[in-house]
Amino acid sequence: QVQLVESGGGLVQAGGSLRLSCAASEHLLQINSMGWFRQAPGKQRELVAAITRDGRANYGDSVKGRFAISGDNAKNTVYLQMHSLIPEDTAVYYCKVENPYSDYWGRGTQVTVSS
């Protein structure tokens, strides 16, 4: 069974920082990419950032310049460093893993940014 363990969410004031982590099961081999999506109340789920095994990253337009994604292949772990947080970043953040067979989703971690 595939397991994705997310951590790092919480409550922070505008302008602050958080770092999210997502660790995938070690038995999950041939990961093509890992990343983060988010969903705010009343909105569609949207891409935040994703990174491929060889280190290529892409970001949603709303977070470019503020967030940075990185990965540790040996640990099957992806990180999302978030700076200059704004209330519009408030959402449930979901880790996503893509492998040759299917996509896997974490249960989500809440990020709340107060004004």
TIRO-786545 format. One line per 3 residues: number of its first residue (from 1); their letters; for each residue z, y, x of N, C-alpha, C, O. Coordinates in nm, 3 decimals, padded with zeros to 5 digits. Example, Ala and Ser with C-alpha at 12.3 -4.5 7.8 and 13.67 -1.06 7.14 Angstrom:
BEGIN
1> as> 00.780,-00.569,01.319,00.780,-00.450,01.230,00.780,-00.330,01.320,00.846,-00.332,01.424; 00.708,-00.225,01.285,00.714,-00.106,01.367,00.787,00.003,01.290,00.804,00.114,01.341
END
This chain:
BEGIN
1> qvq> 00.000,-00.119,00.084,00.000,00.000,00.000,00.000,00.124,00.088,00.079,00.134,00.182; -00.087,00.216,00.057,-00.097,00.341,00.132,00.017,00.432,00.092,00.047,00.448,-00.026; 00.080,00.493,00.191,00.188,00.587,00.167,00.158,00.717,00.241,00.123,00.716,00.359
4> lve> 00.174,00.828,00.171,00.163,00.960,00.229,00.295,01.031,00.204,00.337,01.049,00.090; 00.361,01.072,00.311,00.491,01.136,00.301,00.476,01.283,00.338,00.444,01.316,00.452; 00.498,01.370,00.241,00.485,01.513,00.259,00.623,01.576,00.275,00.721,01.530,00.215
7> sgg> 00.630,01.680,00.356,00.755,01.750,00.374,00.727,01.895,00.413,00.616,01.929,00.453; 00.829,01.979,00.402,00.820,02.116,00.449,00.809,02.222,00.342,00.816,02.341,00.372; 00.790,02.182,00.217,00.783,02.280,00.111,00.917,02.345,00.085,01.021,02.298,00.132
10> glv> 00.913,02.455,00.011,01.036,02.523,-00.020,01.012,02.661,-00.076,00.901,02.696,-00.115; 01.118,02.740,-00.079,01.116,02.876,-00.129,01.122,02.973,-00.012,01.208,02.960,00.075; 01.032,03.069,-00.011,01.027,03.166,00.097,00.986,03.302,00.040,00.914,03.309,-00.059
13> qag> 01.032,03.408,00.103,00.993,03.543,00.062,00.855,03.577,00.114,00.809,03.523,00.215; 00.789,03.668,00.043,00.658,03.715,00.088,00.664,03.763,00.232,00.758,03.832,00.271; 00.563,03.727,00.309,00.559,03.760,00.450,00.617,03.653,00.540,00.602,03.660,00.662
16> gsl> 00.681,03.554,00.483,00.742,03.448,00.560,00.647,03.337,00.595,00.526,03.346,00.571; 00.703,03.232,00.654,00.624,03.120,00.703,00.685,02.988,00.661,00.806,02.977,00.640; 00.601,02.888,00.648,00.641,02.751,00.625,00.547,02.659,00.701,00.433,02.696,00.730
19> rls> 00.595,02.541,00.733,00.511,02.440,00.796,00.521,02.311,00.717,00.628,02.253,00.704; 00.408,02.267,00.664,00.401,02.142,00.590,00.356,02.029,00.681,00.277,02.049,00.773; 00.408,01.910,00.655,00.369,01.792,00.728,00.330,01.682,00.630,00.387,01.673,00.521
22> caa> 00.235,01.601,00.668,00.197,01.484,00.590,00.172,01.369,00.686,00.086,01.378,00.774; 00.247,01.262,00.668,00.235,01.144,00.752,00.180,01.029,00.669,00.235,00.995,00.564; 00.073,00.969,00.716,00.012,00.856,00.649,00.061,00.725,00.709,00.099,00.719,00.826
25> seh> 00.058,00.620,00.628,00.100,00.487,00.674,00.022,00.447,00.798,-00.098,00.471,00.808; 00.093,00.384,00.892,00.028,00.341,01.016,-00.078,00.235,00.992,-00.171,00.221,01.072; -00.065,00.160,00.883,-00.164,00.056,00.855,-00.292,00.112,00.795,-00.390,00.039,00.778
28> llq> -00.293,00.240,00.763,-00.413,00.304,00.711,-00.503,00.342,00.829,-00.480,00.443,00.896; -00.603,00.261,00.853,-00.692,00.279,00.966,-00.820,00.351,00.926,-00.851,00.366,00.808; -00.891,00.395,01.026,-01.021,00.460,01.008,-01.014,00.581,00.916,-01.097,00.597,00.826
31> ins> -00.917,00.664,00.939,-00.906,00.789,00.864,-01.017,00.883,00.910,-01.031,00.911,01.029; -01.094,00.932,00.815,-01.201,01.026,00.847,-01.152,01.170,00.847,-01.192,01.250,00.932; -01.064,01.202,00.754,-01.011,01.337,00.748,-00.878,01.338,00.675,-00.847,01.247,00.597
34> mgw> -00.801,01.440,00.701,-00.677,01.466,00.628,-00.673,01.614,00.597,-00.727,01.697,00.671; -00.609,01.647,00.487,-00.603,01.787,00.453,-00.507,01.816,00.341,-00.429,01.730,00.297; -00.514,01.940,00.296,-00.425,01.989,00.193,-00.503,02.057,00.082,-00.594,02.135,00.107
37> frq> -00.466,02.026,-00.040,-00.511,02.096,-00.158,-00.389,02.154,-00.228,-00.276,02.112,-00.203; -00.412,02.251,-00.314,-00.301,02.306,-00.389,-00.342,02.333,-00.532,-00.460,02.353,-00.562; -00.244,02.334,-00.619,-00.268,02.362,-00.759,-00.155,02.448,-00.813,-00.039,02.407,-00.814
40> apg> -00.191,02.566,-00.859,-00.097,02.657,-00.920,-00.103,02.644,-01.071,-00.203,02.596,-01.124; 00.002,02.684,-01.142,00.000,02.676,-01.288,-00.120,02.747,-01.347,-00.149,02.862,-01.313; -00.191,02.679,-01.436,-00.306,02.738,-01.502,-00.432,02.744,-01.419,-00.531,02.801,-01.464
43> kqr> -00.431,02.688,-01.300,-00.547,02.693,-01.213,-00.594,02.553,-01.174,-00.519,02.455,-01.185; -00.718,02.545,-01.129,-00.773,02.420,-01.079,-00.719,02.391,-00.939,-00.680,02.481,-00.865; -00.718,02.265,-00.905,-00.681,02.227,-00.770,-00.789,02.275,-00.673,-00.908,02.259,-00.699
46> elv> -00.746,02.334,-00.561,-00.840,02.392,-00.467,-00.809,02.347,-00.325,-00.696,02.315,-00.291; -00.914,02.347,-00.244,-00.898,02.315,-00.103,-00.821,02.425,-00.032,-00.850,02.543,-00.049; -00.723,02.385,00.048,-00.654,02.476,00.136,-00.710,02.464,00.277,-00.759,02.562,00.334
49> aai> -00.704,02.344,00.332,-00.755,02.320,00.466,-00.772,02.170,00.486,-00.702,02.090,00.424; -00.865,02.133,00.572,-00.887,01.993,00.605,-00.931,01.983,00.750,-00.989,02.076,00.806; -00.904,01.868,00.810,-00.941,01.846,00.949,-00.990,01.704,00.967,-00.933,01.610,00.911
52> trd> -01.095,01.688,01.044,-01.150,01.556,01.072,-01.082,01.495,01.193,-01.009,01.563,01.265; -01.105,01.367,01.216,-01.042,01.297,01.327,-01.078,01.360,01.461,-00.995,01.361,01.553; -01.200,01.412,01.473,-01.239,01.474,01.599,-01.201,01.621,01.609,-01.243,01.690,01.702
55> gra> -01.122,01.670,01.513,-01.064,01.802,01.526,-01.136,01.916,01.458,-01.098,02.031,01.475; -01.238,01.887,01.382,-01.310,01.993,01.311,-01.233,02.031,01.186,-01.196,01.945,01.106; -01.211,02.159,01.169,-01.130,02.210,01.059,-01.210,02.303,00.970,-01.302,02.372,01.017
58> nyg> -01.175,02.305,00.844,-01.230,02.404,00.753,-01.119,02.451,00.660,-01.022,02.380,00.635; -01.135,02.574,00.608,-01.031,02.639,00.529,-01.088,02.698,00.403,-01.204,02.740,00.397; -01.005,02.701,00.301,-01.040,02.778,00.184,-01.041,02.926,00.216,-00.965,02.973,00.301
61> dsv> -01.128,02.999,00.147,-01.143,03.142,00.178,-01.013,03.219,00.163,-00.988,03.314,00.238; -00.930,03.181,00.070,-00.810,03.258,00.042,-00.702,03.244,00.149,-00.607,03.322,00.150; -00.715,03.147,00.240,-00.612,03.126,00.341,-00.662,03.147,00.482,-00.584,03.137,00.577
64> kgr> -00.789,03.175,00.500,-00.843,03.196,00.634,-00.770,03.310,00.704,-00.749,03.417,00.646; -00.733,03.286,00.828,-00.663,03.387,00.906,-00.513,03.384,00.889,-00.442,03.448,00.966; -00.463,03.311,00.790,-00.319,03.304,00.767,-00.263,03.164,00.788,-00.149,03.149,00.832
67> fai> -00.342,03.062,00.758,-00.298,02.923,00.771,-00.371,02.856,00.885,-00.484,02.894,00.919; -00.308,02.757,00.945,-00.371,02.678,01.050,-00.338,02.531,01.031,-00.222,02.495,01.012; -00.440,02.448,01.035,-00.421,02.304,01.021,-00.437,02.238,01.156,-00.520,02.279,01.237
70> sgd> -00.358,02.136,01.180,-00.368,02.059,01.303,-00.332,01.914,01.272,-00.270,01.885,01.170; -00.371,01.825,01.361,-00.344,01.684,01.339,-00.299,01.614,01.465,-00.327,01.658,01.576; -00.230,01.504,01.445,-00.186,01.417,01.553,-00.236,01.278,01.518,-00.177,01.209,01.435
73> nak> -00.345,01.237,01.580,-00.406,01.109,01.546,-00.313,00.991,01.574,-00.312,00.894,01.498; -00.236,01.000,01.681,-00.146,00.890,01.716,-00.039,00.869,01.610,00.009,00.757,01.592; -00.003,00.974,01.539,00.100,00.965,01.436,00.045,00.961,01.295,00.121,00.953,01.198
76> ntv> -00.087,00.965,01.281,-00.149,00.974,01.149,-00.086,01.086,01.066,-00.052,01.068,00.949; -00.072,01.200,01.128,-00.001,01.311,01.068,-00.085,01.438,01.074,-00.153,01.464,01.173; -00.079,01.515,00.968,-00.145,01.645,00.963,-00.041,01.751,00.931,00.053,01.726,00.855
79> ylq> -00.058,01.869,00.990,00.034,01.980,00.971,-00.041,02.100,00.915,-00.159,02.119,00.943; 00.029,02.177,00.838,-00.026,02.303,00.788,00.075,02.412,00.817,00.181,02.418,00.754; 00.042,02.498,00.912,00.127,02.612,00.945,00.082,02.731,00.861,-00.033,02.773,00.869
82> mhs> 00.172,02.783,00.782,00.141,02.891,00.689,00.218,03.016,00.730,00.341,03.014,00.739; 00.146,03.124,00.753,00.205,03.253,00.786,00.163,03.357,00.683,00.069,03.337,00.606; 00.235,03.468,00.684,00.204,03.580,00.596,00.188,03.536,00.452,00.093,03.575,00.384
85> lip> 00.281,03.457,00.406,00.273,03.402,00.272,00.284,03.511,00.166,00.358,03.608,00.182; 00.208,03.494,00.060,00.206,03.587,-00.052,00.235,03.511,-00.180,00.218,03.389,-00.184; 00.278,03.579,-00.285,00.310,03.508,-00.409,00.196,03.422,-00.463,00.221,03.320,-00.527
88> edt> 00.073,03.462,-00.437,-00.043,03.385,-00.484,-00.054,03.249,-00.415,-00.131,03.164,-00.461; 00.019,03.228,-00.309,00.022,03.097,-00.243,00.113,02.998,-00.316,00.113,02.880,-00.283; 00.188,03.044,-00.412,00.278,02.956,-00.486,00.198,02.848,-00.558,00.108,02.878,-00.637
91> avy> 00.231,02.724,-00.531,00.159,02.611,-00.588,00.226,02.482,-00.543,00.314,02.482,-00.457; 00.183,02.373,-00.603,00.214,02.241,-00.550,00.105,02.206,-00.450,-00.013,02.212,-00.482; 00.146,02.171,-00.330,00.054,02.137,-00.223,00.047,01.985,-00.210,00.149,01.918,-00.197
94> yck> -00.075,01.933,-00.212,-00.099,01.789,-00.208,-00.172,01.751,-00.080,-00.273,01.811,-00.044; -00.121,01.652,-00.012,-00.189,01.595,00.104,-00.297,01.498,00.057,-00.277,01.423,-00.038; -00.410,01.501,00.124,-00.520,01.412,00.093,-00.570,01.344,00.220,-00.587,01.409,00.323
97> ven> -00.593,01.215,00.211,-00.649,01.137,00.321,-00.779,01.074,00.274,-00.786,01.017,00.165; -00.880,01.083,00.358,-01.009,01.022,00.329,-01.039,00.915,00.433,-01.034,00.941,00.553; -01.069,00.795,00.385,-01.110,00.688,00.475,-01.240,00.628,00.422,-01.288,00.671,00.317
100> pys> -01.299,00.531,00.492,-01.430,00.480,00.446,-01.429,00.415,00.308,-01.535,00.397,00.249; -01.312,00.381,00.256,-01.307,00.307,00.131,-01.267,00.392,00.011,-01.319,00.372,-00.099; -01.178,00.486,00.031,-01.129,00.564,-00.081,-01.050,00.684,-00.031,-01.022,00.698,00.088
103> dyw> -01.015,00.771,-00.125,-00.929,00.884,-00.097,-00.788,00.855,-00.147,-00.769,00.783,-00.246; -00.690,00.910,-00.079,-00.551,00.891,-00.115,-00.482,01.026,-00.125,-00.512,01.119,-00.049; -00.391,01.036,-00.218,-00.320,01.161,-00.244,-00.170,01.142,-00.234,-00.115,01.040,-00.277
106> grg> -00.104,01.242,-00.176,00.040,01.246,-00.181,00.089,01.291,-00.317,00.010,01.331,-00.403; 00.219,01.286,-00.335,00.277,01.324,-00.464,00.293,01.475,-00.479,00.315,01.523,-00.590; 00.281,01.548,-00.371,00.287,01.693,-00.374,00.422,01.749,-00.333,00.525,01.686,-00.353
109> tqv> 00.419,01.867,-00.275,00.541,01.938,-00.238,00.528,02.083,-00.285,00.424,02.147,-00.266; 00.633,02.134,-00.345,00.629,02.268,-00.404,00.648,02.374,-00.298,00.740,02.366,-00.216; 00.561,02.475,-00.300,00.577,02.595,-00.220,00.588,02.712,-00.316,00.500,02.735,-00.399
112> tvs> 00.696,02.787,-00.305,00.718,02.903,-00.390,00.741,03.025,-00.302,00.827,03.025,-00.215; 00.662,03.129,-00.326,00.671,03.253,-00.249,00.715,03.363,-00.344,00.646,03.393,-00.441; 00.828,03.423,-00.316,00.881,03.528,-00.400,00.838,03.665,-00.348,00.818,03.683,-00.228
115> s> 00.824,03.760,-00.439,00.782,03.894,-00.402,00.900,03.978,-00.356,00.883,04.094,-00.320
END
